[in-house]
């Protein structure tokens, strides 16, 4: 059963700026293993996590 659908898009340059402006953001959003990935991969992972959060909360009004 599909409970919800989520979608998210991340601008990589804006994502980089956010990481530079907020020092603890990287540690808060990503596991140690994820933090070894290139920033483009982190942006994609962030978009996927945001989409999942939207999908899971879609039916909660």
N, CA, C and O atoms as a Maestro MAE file, in Angstrom:
{
 s_m_m2io_version
 :::
 2.0.0
}

f_m_ct {
 s_m_title
 :::
 protein
 m_atom[244] {
  # First column is atom index #
  i_m_mmod_type
  r_m_x_coord
  r_m_y_coord
  r_m_z_coord
  i_m_residue_number
  s_m_chain_name
  s_m_pdb_residue_name
  s_m_pdb_atom_name
  i_m_atomic_number
  :::
  1 25 0.830 -1.176 0.000 1 A "UNK " " N  " 7
  2 3 0.000 0.000 0.000 1 A "UNK " " CA " 6
  3 2 0.881 1.250 0.000 1 A "UNK " " C  " 6
  4 15 1.836 1.344 0.772 1 A "UNK " " O  " 8
  5 25 0.563 2.182 -0.848 2 A "UNK " " N  " 7
  6 3 1.281 3.454 -0.893 2 A "UNK " " CA " 6
  7 2 0.603 4.414 0.074 2 A "UNK " " C  " 6
  8 15 -0.592 4.688 -0.036 2 A "UNK " " O  " 8
  9 25 1.385 4.918 1.022 3 A "UNK " " N  " 7
  10 3 0.848 5.829 2.028 3 A "UNK " " CA " 6
  11 2 1.013 7.284 1.611 3 A "UNK " " C  " 6
  12 15 0.225 8.140 2.012 3 A "UNK " " O  " 8
  13 25 2.029 7.565 0.812 4 A "UNK " " N  " 7
  14 3 2.279 8.934 0.371 4 A "UNK " " CA " 6
  15 2 3.381 8.961 -0.655 4 A "UNK " " C  " 6
  16 15 4.126 7.994 -0.817 4 A "UNK " " O  " 8
  17 25 3.478 10.078 -1.348 5 A "UNK " " N  " 7
  18 3 4.519 10.272 -2.354 5 A "UNK " " CA " 6
  19 2 5.245 11.559 -2.010 5 A "UNK " " C  " 6
  20 15 4.613 12.571 -1.709 5 A "UNK " " O  " 8
  21 25 6.560 11.523 -2.054 6 A "UNK " " N  " 7
  22 3 7.347 12.721 -1.772 6 A "UNK " " CA " 6
  23 2 8.358 12.959 -2.868 6 A "UNK " " C  " 6
  24 15 8.854 12.020 -3.490 6 A "UNK " " O  " 8
  25 25 8.661 14.227 -3.100 7 A "UNK " " N  " 7
  26 3 9.667 14.597 -4.086 7 A "UNK " " CA " 6
  27 2 10.425 15.803 -3.558 7 A "UNK " " C  " 6
  28 15 9.854 16.650 -2.873 7 A "UNK " " O  " 8
  29 25 11.700 15.880 -3.875 8 A "UNK " " N  " 7
  30 3 12.502 17.018 -3.459 8 A "UNK " " CA " 6
  31 2 13.637 17.207 -4.452 8 A "UNK " " C  " 6
  32 15 14.153 16.237 -5.007 8 A "UNK " " O  " 8
  33 25 14.020 18.442 -4.671 9 A "UNK " " N  " 7
  34 3 15.120 18.793 -5.566 9 A "UNK " " CA " 6
  35 2 16.070 19.684 -4.778 9 A "UNK " " C  " 6
  36 15 15.627 20.565 -4.042 9 A "UNK " " O  " 8
  37 25 17.368 19.464 -4.927 10 A "UNK " " N  " 7
  38 3 18.363 20.250 -4.210 10 A "UNK " " CA " 6
  39 2 19.328 20.876 -5.212 10 A "UNK " " C  " 6
  40 15 19.891 20.185 -6.061 10 A "UNK " " O  " 8
  41 25 19.511 22.189 -5.103 11 A "UNK " " N  " 7
  42 3 20.523 22.898 -5.888 11 A "UNK " " CA " 6
  43 2 21.866 22.674 -5.194 11 A "UNK " " C  " 6
  44 15 22.030 23.051 -4.033 11 A "UNK " " O  " 8
  45 25 22.816 22.074 -5.881 12 A "UNK " " N  " 7
  46 3 24.082 21.678 -5.250 12 A "UNK " " CA " 6
  47 2 24.848 22.885 -4.716 12 A "UNK " " C  " 6
  48 15 25.385 22.825 -3.610 12 A "UNK " " O  " 8
  49 25 24.911 23.982 -5.477 13 A "UNK " " N  " 7
  50 3 25.643 25.165 -5.007 13 A "UNK " " CA " 6
  51 2 24.998 25.744 -3.741 13 A "UNK " " C  " 6
  52 15 25.698 26.163 -2.819 13 A "UNK " " O  " 8
  53 25 23.695 25.763 -3.706 14 A "UNK " " N  " 7
  54 3 22.994 26.263 -2.518 14 A "UNK " " CA " 6
  55 2 23.204 25.310 -1.338 14 A "UNK " " C  " 6
  56 15 23.337 25.748 -0.196 14 A "UNK " " O  " 8
  57 25 23.232 24.018 -1.620 15 A "UNK " " N  " 7
  58 3 23.492 23.016 -0.587 15 A "UNK " " CA " 6
  59 2 24.889 23.223 0.011 15 A "UNK " " C  " 6
  60 15 25.066 23.173 1.228 15 A "UNK " " O  " 8
  61 25 25.868 23.455 -0.851 16 A "UNK " " N  " 7
  62 3 27.238 23.720 -0.391 16 A "UNK " " CA " 6
  63 2 27.266 24.957 0.496 16 A "UNK " " C  " 6
  64 15 27.901 24.953 1.551 16 A "UNK " " O  " 8
  65 25 26.579 26.017 0.072 17 A "UNK " " N  " 7
  66 3 26.526 27.250 0.867 17 A "UNK " " CA " 6
  67 2 25.917 26.998 2.240 17 A "UNK " " C  " 6
  68 15 26.391 27.530 3.244 17 A "UNK " " O  " 8
  69 25 24.873 26.190 2.280 18 A "UNK " " N  " 7
  70 3 24.234 25.859 3.559 18 A "UNK " " CA " 6
  71 2 25.195 25.114 4.474 18 A "UNK " " C  " 6
  72 15 25.250 25.379 5.675 18 A "UNK " " O  " 8
  73 25 25.949 24.187 3.906 19 A "UNK " " N  " 7
  74 3 26.926 23.438 4.708 19 A "UNK " " CA " 6
  75 2 28.022 24.356 5.232 19 A "UNK " " C  " 6
  76 15 28.480 24.197 6.363 19 A "UNK " " O  " 8
  77 25 28.446 25.322 4.409 20 A "UNK " " N  " 7
  78 3 29.498 26.254 4.827 20 A "UNK " " CA " 6
  79 2 29.000 27.209 5.910 20 A "UNK " " C  " 6
  80 15 29.749 27.553 6.824 20 A "UNK " " O  " 8
  81 25 27.741 27.638 5.812 21 A "UNK " " N  " 7
  82 3 27.161 28.574 6.778 21 A "UNK " " CA " 6
  83 2 26.839 27.925 8.119 21 A "UNK " " C  " 6
  84 15 26.852 28.589 9.156 21 A "UNK " " O  " 8
  85 25 26.552 26.634 8.095 22 A "UNK " " N  " 7
  86 3 26.102 25.936 9.301 22 A "UNK " " CA " 6
  87 2 27.044 24.772 9.594 22 A "UNK " " C  " 6
  88 15 26.838 23.666 9.095 22 A "UNK " " O  " 8
  89 25 28.076 25.017 10.402 23 A "UNK " " N  " 7
  90 3 29.120 24.008 10.622 23 A "UNK " " CA " 6
  91 2 28.633 22.634 11.089 23 A "UNK " " C  " 6
  92 15 29.187 21.624 10.655 23 A "UNK " " O  " 8
  93 25 27.637 22.558 11.941 24 A "UNK " " N  " 7
  94 3 27.192 21.270 12.472 24 A "UNK " " CA " 6
  95 2 26.196 20.532 11.594 24 A "UNK " " C  " 6
  96 15 25.784 19.418 11.918 24 A "UNK " " O  " 8
  97 25 25.808 21.147 10.485 25 A "UNK " " N  " 7
  98 3 24.771 20.553 9.642 25 A "UNK " " CA " 6
  99 2 25.194 19.209 9.060 25 A "UNK " " C  " 6
  100 15 24.396 18.272 9.016 25 A "UNK " " O  " 8
  101 25 26.423 19.111 8.621 26 A "UNK " " N  " 7
  102 3 26.925 17.873 8.021 26 A "UNK " " CA " 6
  103 2 26.798 16.704 9.000 26 A "UNK " " C  " 6
  104 15 26.340 15.623 8.632 26 A "UNK " " O  " 8
  105 25 27.207 16.932 10.242 27 A "UNK " " N  " 7
  106 3 27.144 15.879 11.251 27 A "UNK " " CA " 6
  107 2 25.706 15.554 11.640 27 A "UNK " " C  " 6
  108 15 25.391 14.410 11.966 27 A "UNK " " O  " 8
  109 25 24.840 16.552 11.606 28 A "UNK " " N  " 7
  110 3 23.442 16.342 11.991 28 A "UNK " " CA " 6
  111 2 22.667 15.548 10.937 28 A "UNK " " C  " 6
  112 15 21.803 14.739 11.278 28 A "UNK " " O  " 8
  113 25 22.974 15.777 9.667 29 A "UNK " " N  " 7
  114 3 22.196 15.180 8.582 29 A "UNK " " CA " 6
  115 2 22.706 13.836 8.084 29 A "UNK " " C  " 6
  116 15 21.937 13.042 7.540 29 A "UNK " " O  " 8
  117 25 24.015 13.572 8.267 30 A "UNK " " N  " 7
  118 3 24.612 12.407 7.620 30 A "UNK " " CA " 6
  119 2 25.404 11.545 8.593 30 A "UNK " " C  " 6
  120 15 25.995 12.035 9.555 30 A "UNK " " O  " 8
  121 25 25.396 10.250 8.313 31 A "UNK " " N  " 7
  122 3 26.182 9.305 9.104 31 A "UNK " " CA " 6
  123 2 27.663 9.479 8.763 31 A "UNK " " C  " 6
  124 15 27.989 10.085 7.742 31 A "UNK " " O  " 8
  125 25 28.566 8.956 9.603 32 A "UNK " " N  " 7
  126 3 29.989 9.037 9.273 32 A "UNK " " CA " 6
  127 2 30.311 8.429 7.900 32 A "UNK " " C  " 6
  128 15 31.141 8.968 7.168 32 A "UNK " " O  " 8
  129 25 29.672 7.334 7.555 33 A "UNK " " N  " 7
  130 3 29.918 6.709 6.246 33 A "UNK " " CA " 6
  131 2 29.443 7.610 5.110 33 A "UNK " " C  " 6
  132 15 30.114 7.723 4.084 33 A "UNK " " O  " 8
  133 25 28.294 8.248 5.289 34 A "UNK " " N  " 7
  134 3 27.782 9.151 4.250 34 A "UNK " " CA " 6
  135 2 28.700 10.352 4.067 34 A "UNK " " C  " 6
  136 15 28.874 10.837 2.949 34 A "UNK " " O  " 8
  137 25 29.284 10.830 5.153 35 A "UNK " " N  " 7
  138 3 30.134 12.028 5.086 35 A "UNK " " CA " 6
  139 2 31.410 11.812 4.286 35 A "UNK " " C  " 6
  140 15 32.113 12.777 3.988 35 A "UNK " " O  " 8
  141 25 31.726 10.575 3.932 36 A "UNK " " N  " 7
  142 3 32.909 10.308 3.101 36 A "UNK " " CA " 6
  143 2 32.609 10.486 1.614 36 A "UNK " " C  " 6
  144 15 33.523 10.470 0.789 36 A "UNK " " O  " 8
  145 25 31.340 10.654 1.271 37 A "UNK " " N  " 7
  146 3 30.916 10.760 -0.129 37 A "UNK " " CA " 6
  147 2 31.143 12.175 -0.659 37 A "UNK " " C  " 6
  148 15 31.262 13.118 0.123 37 A "UNK " " O  " 8
  149 25 31.202 12.329 -1.989 38 A "UNK " " N  " 7
  150 3 31.310 13.668 -2.592 38 A "UNK " " CA " 6
  151 2 30.058 14.500 -2.294 38 A "UNK " " C  " 6
  152 15 28.985 13.954 -2.037 38 A "UNK " " O  " 8
  153 25 30.208 15.815 -2.332 39 A "UNK " " N  " 7
  154 3 29.101 16.705 -1.990 39 A "UNK " " CA " 6
  155 2 27.892 16.508 -2.904 39 A "UNK " " C  " 6
  156 15 26.757 16.682 -2.460 39 A "UNK " " O  " 8
  157 25 28.108 16.153 -4.156 40 A "UNK " " N  " 7
  158 3 26.967 15.909 -5.050 40 A "UNK " " CA " 6
  159 2 26.158 14.702 -4.573 40 A "UNK " " C  " 6
  160 15 24.933 14.684 -4.689 40 A "UNK " " O  " 8
  161 25 26.842 13.710 -4.044 41 A "UNK " " N  " 7
  162 3 26.158 12.543 -3.487 41 A "UNK " " CA " 6
  163 2 25.410 12.915 -2.212 41 A "UNK " " C  " 6
  164 15 24.301 12.436 -1.977 41 A "UNK " " O  " 8
  165 25 26.012 13.765 -1.393 42 A "UNK " " N  " 7
  166 3 25.343 14.212 -0.172 42 A "UNK " " CA " 6
  167 2 24.080 14.997 -0.498 42 A "UNK " " C  " 6
  168 15 23.057 14.844 0.169 42 A "UNK " " O  " 8
  169 25 24.153 15.833 -1.520 43 A "UNK " " N  " 7
  170 3 22.975 16.603 -1.935 43 A "UNK " " CA " 6
  171 2 21.859 15.661 -2.391 43 A "UNK " " C  " 6
  172 15 20.692 15.868 -2.059 43 A "UNK " " O  " 8
  173 25 22.219 14.642 -3.142 44 A "UNK " " N  " 7
  174 3 21.224 13.666 -3.605 44 A "UNK " " CA " 6
  175 2 20.628 12.901 -2.425 44 A "UNK " " C  " 6
  176 15 19.422 12.658 -2.384 44 A "UNK " " O  " 8
  177 25 21.463 12.529 -1.478 45 A "UNK " " N  " 7
  178 3 20.975 11.813 -0.292 45 A "UNK " " CA " 6
  179 2 20.051 12.703 0.540 45 A "UNK " " C  " 6
  180 15 19.041 12.241 1.070 45 A "UNK " " O  " 8
  181 25 20.411 13.984 0.646 46 A "UNK " " N  " 7
  182 3 19.564 14.918 1.377 46 A "UNK " " CA " 6
  183 2 18.196 15.046 0.700 46 A "UNK " " C  " 6
  184 15 17.164 15.048 1.371 46 A "UNK " " O  " 8
  185 25 18.198 15.151 -0.620 47 A "UNK " " N  " 7
  186 3 16.936 15.237 -1.364 47 A "UNK " " CA " 6
  187 2 16.093 13.983 -1.137 47 A "UNK " " C  " 6
  188 15 14.877 14.071 -0.970 47 A "UNK " " O  " 8
  189 25 16.734 12.827 -1.130 48 A "UNK " " N  " 7
  190 3 16.006 11.574 -0.904 48 A "UNK " " CA " 6
  191 2 15.416 11.526 0.503 48 A "UNK " " C  " 6
  192 15 14.280 11.088 0.687 48 A "UNK " " O  " 8
  193 25 16.178 11.970 1.487 49 A "UNK " " N  " 7
  194 3 15.681 11.981 2.864 49 A "UNK " " CA " 6
  195 2 14.507 12.950 3.011 49 A "UNK " " C  " 6
  196 15 13.529 12.643 3.692 49 A "UNK " " O  " 8
  197 25 14.605 14.110 2.378 50 A "UNK " " N  " 7
  198 3 13.511 15.082 2.409 50 A "UNK " " CA " 6
  199 2 12.260 14.511 1.741 50 A "UNK " " C  " 6
  200 15 11.151 14.671 2.251 50 A "UNK " " O  " 8
  201 25 12.441 13.851 0.610 51 A "UNK " " N  " 7
  202 3 11.305 13.255 -0.103 51 A "UNK " " CA " 6
  203 2 10.637 12.182 0.757 51 A "UNK " " C  " 6
  204 15 9.410 12.094 0.802 51 A "UNK " " O  " 8
  205 25 11.433 11.379 1.429 52 A "UNK " " N  " 7
  206 3 10.878 10.350 2.314 52 A "UNK " " CA " 6
  207 2 10.084 10.985 3.450 52 A "UNK " " C  " 6
  208 15 8.991 10.528 3.783 52 A "UNK " " O  " 8
  209 25 10.636 12.033 4.039 53 A "UNK " " N  " 7
  210 3 9.931 12.718 5.124 53 A "UNK " " CA " 6
  211 2 8.594 13.268 4.637 53 A "UNK " " C  " 6
  212 15 7.590 13.186 5.345 53 A "UNK " " O  " 8
  213 25 8.582 13.824 3.439 54 A "UNK " " N  " 7
  214 3 7.333 14.341 2.870 54 A "UNK " " CA " 6
  215 2 6.340 13.206 2.623 54 A "UNK " " C  " 6
  216 15 5.149 13.346 2.901 54 A "UNK " " O  " 8
  217 25 6.827 12.099 2.107 55 A "UNK " " N  " 7
  218 3 5.938 10.967 1.816 55 A "UNK " " CA " 6
  219 2 5.340 10.396 3.096 55 A "UNK " " C  " 6
  220 15 4.158 10.055 3.133 55 A "UNK " " O  " 8
  221 25 6.142 10.292 4.128 56 A "UNK " " N  " 7
  222 3 5.661 9.710 5.380 56 A "UNK " " CA " 6
  223 2 4.681 10.617 6.116 56 A "UNK " " C  " 6
  224 15 3.841 10.143 6.881 56 A "UNK " " O  " 8
  225 25 4.790 11.918 5.884 57 A "UNK " " N  " 7
  226 3 3.880 12.838 6.569 57 A "UNK " " CA " 6
  227 2 2.731 13.294 5.676 57 A "UNK " " C  " 6
  228 15 1.933 14.135 6.090 57 A "UNK " " O  " 8
  229 25 2.630 12.758 4.463 58 A "UNK " " N  " 7
  230 3 1.618 13.202 3.496 58 A "UNK " " CA " 6
  231 2 0.197 13.022 3.999 58 A "UNK " " C  " 6
  232 15 -0.644 13.893 3.776 58 A "UNK " " O  " 8
  233 25 -0.089 11.942 4.655 59 A "UNK " " N  " 7
  234 3 -1.448 11.681 5.094 59 A "UNK " " CA " 6
  235 2 -1.771 12.202 6.482 59 A "UNK " " C  " 6
  236 15 -2.847 11.930 7.014 59 A "UNK " " O  " 8
  237 25 -0.852 12.945 7.068 60 A "UNK " " N  " 7
  238 3 -1.036 13.371 8.453 60 A "UNK " " CA " 6
  239 2 -1.625 14.772 8.584 60 A "UNK " " C  " 6
  240 15 -1.774 15.285 9.693 60 A "UNK " " O  " 8
  241 25 -1.963 15.396 7.438 61 A "UNK " " N  " 7
  242 3 -2.668 16.663 7.396 61 A "UNK " " CA " 6
  243 2 -1.992 17.783 8.017 61 A "UNK " " C  " 6
  244 15 -2.519 18.895 8.026 61 A "UNK " " O  " 8
  :::
 }
 m_bond[243] {
  # First column is bond index #
  i_m_from
  i_m_to
  i_m_order
  :::
  1 1 2 1
  2 2 3 1
  3 3 4 2
  4 3 5 1
  5 5 6 1
  6 6 7 1
  7 7 8 2
  8 7 9 1
  9 9 10 1
  10 10 11 1
  11 11 12 2
  12 11 13 1
  13 13 14 1
  14 14 15 1
  15 15 16 2
  16 15 17 1
  17 17 18 1
  18 18 19 1
  19 19 20 2
  20 19 21 1
  21 21 22 1
  22 22 23 1
  23 23 24 2
  24 23 25 1
  25 25 26 1
  26 26 27 1
  27 27 28 2
  28 27 29 1
  29 29 30 1
  30 30 31 1
  31 31 32 2
  32 31 33 1
  33 33 34 1
  34 34 35 1
  35 35 36 2
  36 35 37 1
  37 37 38 1
  38 38 39 1
  39 39 40 2
  40 39 41 1
  41 41 42 1
  42 42 43 1
  43 43 44 2
  44 43 45 1
  45 45 46 1
  46 46 47 1
  47 47 48 2
  48 47 49 1
  49 49 50 1
  50 50 51 1
  51 51 52 2
  52 51 53 1
  53 53 54 1
  54 54 55 1
  55 55 56 2
  56 55 57 1
  57 57 58 1
  58 58 59 1
  59 59 60 2
  60 59 61 1
  61 61 62 1
  62 62 63 1
  63 63 64 2
  64 63 65 1
  65 65 66 1
  66 66 67 1
  67 67 68 2
  68 67 69 1
  69 69 70 1
  70 70 71 1
  71 71 72 2
  72 71 73 1
  73 73 74 1
  74 74 75 1
  75 75 76 2
  76 75 77 1
  77 77 78 1
  78 78 79 1
  79 79 80 2
  80 79 81 1
  81 81 82 1
  82 82 83 1
  83 83 84 2
  84 83 85 1
  85 85 86 1
  86 86 87 1
  87 87 88 2
  88 87 89 1
  89 89 90 1
  90 90 91 1
  91 91 92 2
  92 91 93 1
  93 93 94 1
  94 94 95 1
  95 95 96 2
  96 95 97 1
  97 97 98 1
  98 98 99 1
  99 99 100 2
  100 99 101 1
  101 101 102 1
  102 102 103 1
  103 103 104 2
  104 103 105 1
  105 105 106 1
  106 106 107 1
  107 107 108 2
  108 107 109 1
  109 109 110 1
  110 110 111 1
  111 111 112 2
  112 111 113 1
  113 113 114 1
  114 114 115 1
  115 115 116 2
  116 115 117 1
  117 117 118 1
  118 118 119 1
  119 119 120 2
  120 119 121 1
  121 121 122 1
  122 122 123 1
  123 123 124 2
  124 123 125 1
  125 125 126 1
  126 126 127 1
  127 127 128 2
  128 127 129 1
  129 129 130 1
  130 130 131 1
  131 131 132 2
  132 131 133 1
  133 133 134 1
  134 134 135 1
  135 135 136 2
  136 135 137 1
  137 137 138 1
  138 138 139 1
  139 139 140 2
  140 139 141 1
  141 141 142 1
  142 142 143 1
  143 143 144 2
  144 143 145 1
  145 145 146 1
  146 146 147 1
  147 147 148 2
  148 147 149 1
  149 149 150 1
  150 150 151 1
  151 151 152 2
  152 151 153 1
  153 153 154 1
  154 154 155 1
  155 155 156 2
  156 155 157 1
  157 157 158 1
  158 158 159 1
  159 159 160 2
  160 159 161 1
  161 161 162 1
  162 162 163 1
  163 163 164 2
  164 163 165 1
  165 165 166 1
  166 166 167 1
  167 167 168 2
  168 167 169 1
  169 169 170 1
  170 170 171 1
  171 171 172 2
  172 171 173 1
  173 173 174 1
  174 174 175 1
  175 175 176 2
  176 175 177 1
  177 177 178 1
  178 178 179 1
  179 179 180 2
  180 179 181 1
  181 181 182 1
  182 182 183 1
  183 183 184 2
  184 183 185 1
  185 185 186 1
  186 186 187 1
  187 187 188 2
  188 187 189 1
  189 189 190 1
  190 190 191 1
  191 191 192 2
  192 191 193 1
  193 193 194 1
  194 194 195 1
  195 195 196 2
  196 195 197 1
  197 197 198 1
  198 198 199 1
  199 199 200 2
  200 199 201 1
  201 201 202 1
  202 202 203 1
  203 203 204 2
  204 203 205 1
  205 205 206 1
  206 206 207 1
  207 207 208 2
  208 207 209 1
  209 209 210 1
  210 210 211 1
  211 211 212 2
  212 211 213 1
  213 213 214 1
  214 214 215 1
  215 215 216 2
  216 215 217 1
  217 217 218 1
  218 218 219 1
  219 219 220 2
  220 219 221 1
  221 221 222 1
  222 222 223 1
  223 223 224 2
  224 223 225 1
  225 225 226 1
  226 226 227 1
  227 227 228 2
  228 227 229 1
  229 229 230 1
  230 230 231 1
  231 231 232 2
  232 231 233 1
  233 233 234 1
  234 234 235 1
  235 235 236 2
  236 235 237 1
  237 237 238 1
  238 238 239 1
  239 239 240 2
  240 239 241 1
  241 241 242 1
  242 242 243 1
  243 243 244 2
  :::
 }
}
